[in-house]
Amino acid sequence: MNPLPQQPLREAILANMRDPSQLEALYRRDRAAFKRTFTTLYPEVEEYATAQCWKARLDHAGPGISWGGGAELAFVIIAALIAGTLAKLPQFTPLDEEFFYPRNIGFIVLPVLTAYFAWQNALPRLQVFVIAFLSLVALVFINALPQDPPLGPDSHTLVLACIHLPLFLWALLGHAWTGGVRSDLGKRIDYLRFNGELLIITGLLLISGMLLTGLTVALFEVIGVHIGTFYTEYIVVYGLVAAPIVGTYVVQRNPHLVNAVSPLIARIFGPLVLITLVIYLGAMLLAGKDPFNDREFLIIFNALLIGVMAIILFAVAGSARTPSRGIGTIVLLLLAVLTLVVDGIALSAIIFRISEWGITPNRLAVLGGNLLIGTNLAWVTQRLAMAVRNRGDLAGVEDCIARFLPIYTVWTAVVVFIFPFLFGFV
């Protein structure tokens, strides 16, 4: 048997599609990663008899639970401890909580996960340096923004930077997760799919943690030992930040745990969200709510838009490259059309407010975000209509979503790093 190729697993599988012994070696080196990568890759290689045999083997393999090697477990434990300590930093130092948390909330978990995937994917040193440099620049920049700008702690550009910075760090995490392969659209969709799966696992871990917390505190109360304050301030805090880290590890090592759950949730919640959106728009008209003059309602309206857009993205990502599901794709199409209507209303409202009262950081940020989402949605809607008409798969929809992700990243960086100077920190 020849030595294993030192290259990303996806490329190694493709390169050895006609070499069963090498595929077996790749599988034994990391079974969970091989199964995850091969499942994603299968539509591209299904014409190979070898691929068909491997699919049958992996589909019928006992699910089991993989806990990985000792090095990975040690990394996860140390990462969770570091993240928990960062979350408690204001209690261990003179740092002001109101200053620290809004600016640094994204640095508690996301850089740790980025380091994990940079290590797992063996990123080249140059790419690791770039990610570390950008993260450091973001850390220094957000903490160097004036503590007492013209509007005080409620400065519009400061609030916008604090809101958008985690999204920028999320994009850096995505680069590490994809192994630095910028041209692979499939990897970008896989990253979205991973985020959906991570939300599911993290939610389950948090629910379990809540039950354990309640049970533990109650048991100690019975024997007269009051641990509620200590448990909440330390165990709960460390547990909260550890949940996404442990969840990431579980998802990466055991993709079969949630592979079937994400599409199921998408199928259940797609129609429910569609019905809710129709009822909400109708109720809005009956209630006489006006996003053109009601600022708070416009904010809620935009939050609704972002939420529904996220559901569409994750639903498409969770559907993989399978033939059109008929009614499921139609539901996604109707949901996309309705979301386009919501985006059109929000765009009209923000343009009206800019024309009436001038431009502000908030209005420009909302305008730019709505234009990007609207453009992306129009493209998604067109591809969904094609999938419904031709009863094809959703690969075209996935591609137009993947191509737009870097544009969202650029806009996020503009809001974080350019807006404060553009508007004089107001």
C-alpha positions in Angstrom: 0.0 0.0 0.0 1.4 3.4 -1.0 1.7 6.2 1.6 -1.4 8.2 2.1 -1.6 11.5 0.1 -0.9 14.6 2.2 -3.8 16.7 0.9 -7.3 17.6 2.0 -9.6 14.6 2.5 -12.0 15.6 -0.3 -9.2 15.8 -2.9 -7.6 12.6 -1.5 -10.9 10.7 -2.0 -11.3 12.1 -5.6 -7.7 11.2 -6.5 -8.1 7.6 -5.2 -11.5 6.8 -6.6 -10.0 3.9 -8.6 -7.8 2.7 -5.7 -9.9 0.8 -3.1 -6.9 0.1 -0.9 -6.1 3.8 -0.5 -9.8 4.6 0.1 -9.8 2.0 2.9 -6.6 3.6 4.4 -8.3 7.0 4.3 -11.4 5.6 5.9 -9.4 3.9 8.8 -7.4 7.1 9.4 -10.6 9.1 10.3 -13.8 7.2 9.8 -16.1 10.1 10.9 -14.4 12.6 8.6 -14.3 10.1 5.7 -18.1 9.4 6.0 -19.0 13.1 6.3 -16.8 14.1 3.3 -17.8 11.1 1.2 -21.5 11.7 1.7 -21.1 15.3 0.5 -19.0 14.2 -2.4 -21.1 11.2 -3.6 -23.3 13.1 -6.1 -20.0 13.9 -8.0 -18.7 10.4 -8.1 -21.7 8.2 -8.1 -20.9 6.8 -11.6 -18.0 4.9 -10.1 -18.7 1.4 -9.0 -16.3 1.9 -6.1 -18.3 4.9 -4.9 -21.5 2.9 -5.1 -20.0 0.1 -3.0 -18.7 2.6 -0.5 -22.1 4.3 -0.2 -23.8 1.0 0.5 -21.1 0.2 3.1 -21.4 3.6 4.8 -25.2 3.6 4.8 -25.3 0.2 6.5 -22.5 0.7 8.9 -23.5 0.8 12.5 -23.8 4.4 13.6 -21.9 4.2 16.9 -20.5 7.2 18.7 -17.0 8.4 17.9 -15.1 10.3 20.5 -12.0 10.9 18.5 -8.4 10.7 19.8 -6.9 11.9 23.0 -5.4 15.0 21.3 -8.8 16.2 20.1 -10.4 15.6 23.4 -7.6 17.5 25.2 -8.0 20.4 22.7 -11.8 20.6 23.3 -11.4 20.6 27.1 -8.7 23.2 27.1 -10.6 25.3 24.6 -13.7 25.2 26.8 -11.7 26.2 29.8 -10.1 29.1 27.9 -13.5 30.3 26.6 -15.1 30.1 30.0 -12.3 32.1 31.5 -12.6 34.7 28.8 -16.3 35.0 29.6 -15.5 35.5 33.3 -12.7 38.0 32.6 -14.5 41.1 34.0 -15.0 39.2 37.3 -11.3 38.4 37.5 -10.0 41.8 36.4 -10.9 45.5 36.7 -12.5 45.4 33.3 -15.9 47.1 33.1 -18.7 44.6 32.1 -20.6 47.2 30.1 -17.4 47.9 28.1 -16.2 44.3 27.7 -19.2 42.2 26.8 -20.7 44.2 23.9 -17.3 44.6 22.2 -15.8 41.2 22.9 -18.7 38.7 23.0 -17.7 37.3 19.6 -14.1 36.6 20.8 -15.2 34.3 23.6 -16.0 31.2 21.4 -15.5 31.9 17.7 -11.6 32.3 17.6 -11.4 29.0 19.6 -13.5 27.2 17.0 -11.4 28.8 14.2 -8.2 27.5 15.8 -9.8 24.0 16.1 -10.6 23.9 12.4 -7.3 25.4 11.3 -5.6 22.6 13.2 -8.0 19.9 12.0 -7.7 21.0 8.3 -3.9 21.6 8.6 -4.2 25.1 7.1 -1.0 26.4 5.5 1.0 28.7 7.8 0.2 31.8 5.6 -3.5 31.3 5.9 -3.2 30.7 9.7 -1.2 34.0 9.9 -3.8 35.9 7.9 -6.7 34.6 10.0 -4.8 35.4 13.2 -3.8 38.8 12.0 -7.4 39.8 11.0 -8.7 38.5 14.3 -6.1 40.5 16.2 -6.9 43.6 14.1 -10.6 43.2 14.9 -9.9 42.7 18.6 -7.7 45.8 18.8 -10.0 47.9 16.6 -13.3 47.2 18.5 -11.7 47.8 21.9 -9.9 51.0 20.6 -13.2 52.6 19.5 -13.8 55.7 21.7 -15.4 54.8 25.0 -17.1 58.3 25.0 -18.0 59.1 21.4 -20.4 62.0 20.6 -23.4 59.9 21.6 -21.8 58.1 24.5 -22.1 54.3 24.8 -25.2 54.4 22.5 -23.1 55.6 19.6 -24.8 54.2 16.4 -21.5 53.2 14.7 -20.2 51.6 17.9 -23.5 49.6 18.3 -23.4 48.6 14.6 -19.7 47.5 14.9 -20.5 45.4 18.0 -23.4 43.7 16.2 -21.6 43.0 13.0 -18.2 42.0 14.4 -19.3 38.4 15.4 -20.5 38.0 11.8 -17.0 39.0 10.6 -15.4 36.5 13.0 -18.0 33.9 11.8 -16.7 34.4 8.2 -13.1 33.8 9.4 -14.4 30.6 11.1 -15.9 29.6 7.8 -12.6 30.1 6.0 -10.9 27.7 8.5 -13.8 25.2 8.3 -13.6 25.0 4.6 -9.9 24.4 4.7 -9.1 27.6 3.0 -10.6 26.4 -0.3 -12.2 29.6 -1.5 -13.3 28.4 -4.9 -15.3 25.4 -3.7 -19.0 26.4 -3.5 -20.0 23.1 -2.1 -17.8 23.6 0.9 -19.5 26.9 1.6 -22.9 25.2 1.6 -21.5 22.4 3.8 -20.5 25.2 6.2 -24.0 26.5 6.4 -25.2 22.9 6.9 -22.7 22.5 9.7 -24.0 25.6 11.4 -27.6 24.3 11.3 -26.4 21.0 12.8 -24.4 22.8 15.4 -27.5 24.8 16.5 -29.4 21.5 16.9 -26.7 19.8 19.0 -25.9 22.9 21.0 -29.6 23.4 21.8 -29.8 19.8 23.0 -26.7 20.2 25.2 -28.1 23.4 26.7 -31.4 21.8 27.5 -29.6 18.9 29.1 -27.5 21.4 31.0 -30.5 23.2 32.3 -32.1 20.0 33.6 -28.8 19.0 35.2 -28.5 22.5 36.8 -32.0 22.4 38.3 -31.6 18.8 39.6 -28.1 19.5 41.1 -29.2 22.7 42.9 -32.4 21.1 44.2 -30.5 18.1 45.5 -28.0 20.2 47.4 -30.8 22.4 48.8 -32.4 19.3 50.2 -29.4 18.6 52.4 -29.0 22.3 53.4 -26.1 23.2 51.1 -26.8 26.4 49.1 -24.7 26.2 45.9 -27.1 28.2 43.7 -25.0 31.4 43.4 -21.6 29.6 42.9 -23.1 27.1 40.5 -24.7 29.9 38.4 -21.7 32.2 38.4 -19.1 29.5 37.5 -20.5 26.1 36.4 -23.3 27.6 34.3 -21.1 30.2 32.7 -18.4 27.7 31.7 -21.1 25.3 30.6 -22.8 27.9 28.3 -19.6 28.8 26.4 -18.5 25.1 26.4 -21.8 24.0 24.7 -21.0 25.2 21.2 -17.4 24.0 21.5 -18.4 20.5 22.6 -21.3 20.6 20.0 -18.8 21.3 17.3 -16.7 18.4 18.3 -19.7 16.0 18.5 -21.0 17.1 15.0 -17.6 16.8 13.4 -16.9 13.3 14.9 -20.5 12.0 14.5 -22.2 13.6 11.5 -24.8 10.8 11.3 -26.3 12.1 14.6 -27.9 15.1 13.0 -27.7 14.5 9.2 -31.3 13.3 9.1 -32.5 15.8 11.7 -31.7 19.0 9.8 -33.9 18.1 6.7 -36.7 17.0 9.0 -36.7 20.3 10.8 -36.6 22.2 7.6 -39.6 20.2 6.3 -41.6 20.8 9.5 -40.8 24.4 10.0 -40.9 25.5 6.4 -44.7 25.3 6.0 -45.2 26.6 9.6 -43.0 29.7 8.9 -44.9 30.2 5.6 -48.3 30.1 7.4 -47.0 32.4 10.2 -45.6 34.9 7.7 -48.9 35.1 5.8 -50.9 35.6 9.0 -48.4 38.2 10.3 -48.6 40.3 7.1 -52.4 40.1 7.2 -52.4 41.1 10.9 -50.0 43.9 10.2 -52.4 45.4 7.6 -55.4 45.0 9.9 -53.6 46.6 12.8 -52.5 49.5 10.7 -48.8 49.1 11.6 -46.7 51.4 9.5 -42.9 50.6 9.1 -42.5 53.9 7.2 -43.0 56.0 10.4 -42.6 53.5 13.2 -38.9 53.0 13.8 -39.3 50.2 16.4 -41.7 48.3 14.1 -39.2 48.7 11.2 -36.5 47.1 13.4 -38.8 44.2 14.2 -39.7 43.9 10.5 -36.0 43.7 9.5 -35.4 41.1 12.2 -38.2 39.1 10.7 -36.7 39.4 7.3 -33.2 38.2 8.5 -34.8 35.3 10.4 -36.9 34.0 7.5 -33.9 34.5 5.1 -31.8 32.4 7.5 -34.5 29.7 7.5 -34.5 29.6 3.7 -30.7 29.3 3.5 -30.5 26.5 6.1 -33.5 24.7 4.6 -31.8 24.7 1.2 -28.5 23.7 2.6 -30.1 20.9 4.6 -31.7 19.5 1.5 -28.4 18.5 -0.1 -28.2 17.7 -3.8 -31.3 15.6 -4.0 -34.1 15.6 -6.5 -36.8 18.2 -6.0 -39.2 17.2 -3.2 -42.2 18.6 -5.0 -44.3 20.2 -2.2 -41.2 21.0 -0.1 -39.6 23.0 -2.9 -42.9 24.8 -3.6 -43.1 25.8 0.0 -39.6 27.2 -0.1 -40.5 29.0 -3.3 -43.6 30.6 -1.7 -41.6 31.5 1.4 -38.9 33.1 -0.8 -41.6 35.1 -2.7 -43.2 36.3 0.6 -39.8 37.2 2.0 -39.1 39.2 -1.1 -42.4 41.1 -0.4 -41.2 41.8 3.2 -37.8 43.0 1.9 -39.5 45.3 -0.6 -41.6 46.8 2.2 -38.5 47.2 4.4 -36.5 48.8 1.5 -39.3 51.2 0.7 -39.6 52.2 4.4 -35.9 52.8 4.8 -35.6 54.8 1.5 -38.6 56.9 2.7 -36.9 57.6 6.0 -33.6 58.5 4.4 -35.4 60.9 2.0 -37.4 62.5 4.8 -34.8 62.7 7.6 -31.5 62.1 6.0 -28.9 59.4 6.1 -27.6 57.9 9.4 -25.3 55.0 10.2 -28.3 52.8 11.1 -30.3 53.7 8.0 -27.3 53.1 5.7 -26.5 49.8 7.4 -30.2 48.6 7.0 -30.3 49.9 3.5 -27.2 48.0 2.5 -28.3 44.8 4.2 -31.7 44.9 2.7 -30.3 45.5 -0.8 -28.0 42.5 -0.4 -30.7 40.2 1.0 -33.2 41.4 -1.7 -30.7 40.7 -4.5 -29.8 37.3 -3.1 -33.4 36.4 -2.5 -34.4 37.4 -6.0 -31.7 35.0 -7.3 -32.7 32.3 -4.9 -36.4 32.7 -6.0 -35.5 32.4 -9.6 -33.5 29.2 -9.0 -36.3 27.7 -6.9 -38.8 28.5 -9.6 -36.5 26.6 -12.1 -36.2 23.7 -9.6 -40.0 23.5 -9.3 -40.7 23.8 -13.0 -38.0 21.2 -14.0 -38.3 19.0 -10.9 -34.6 19.2 -10.6 -32.4 19.3 -7.5 -31.5 22.4 -5.5 -27.9 22.5 -6.6 -28.6 25.8 -8.5 -30.1 27.3 -5.4 -27.2 26.2 -3.3 -24.7 27.8 -5.8 -26.3 31.2 -5.8 -26.4 31.2 -2.0 -22.7 30.1 -1.8 -21.6 32.8 -4.3 -23.2 35.5 -2.2 -21.6 34.6 1.2 -18.3 36.6 0.5 -20.4 39.6 -0.4 -22.1 39.5 3.0 -18.6 39.2 4.5 -17.4 42.3 2.7 -20.4 44.3 3.8 -20.0 43.2 7.4 -16.3 44.4 7.3 -17.4 47.8 5.9 -19.9 48.3 8.7 -17.4 47.3 11.3 -14.2 49.0 10.1 -15.4 51.9 7.8 -18.6 53.2 9.3 -17.1 54.6 12.5 -14.7 56.8 10.4 -17.3 57.5 7.8 -19.7 59.0 10.3 -17.2 60.4 12.8 -18.0 57.8 15.5 -21.5 59.1 16.0 
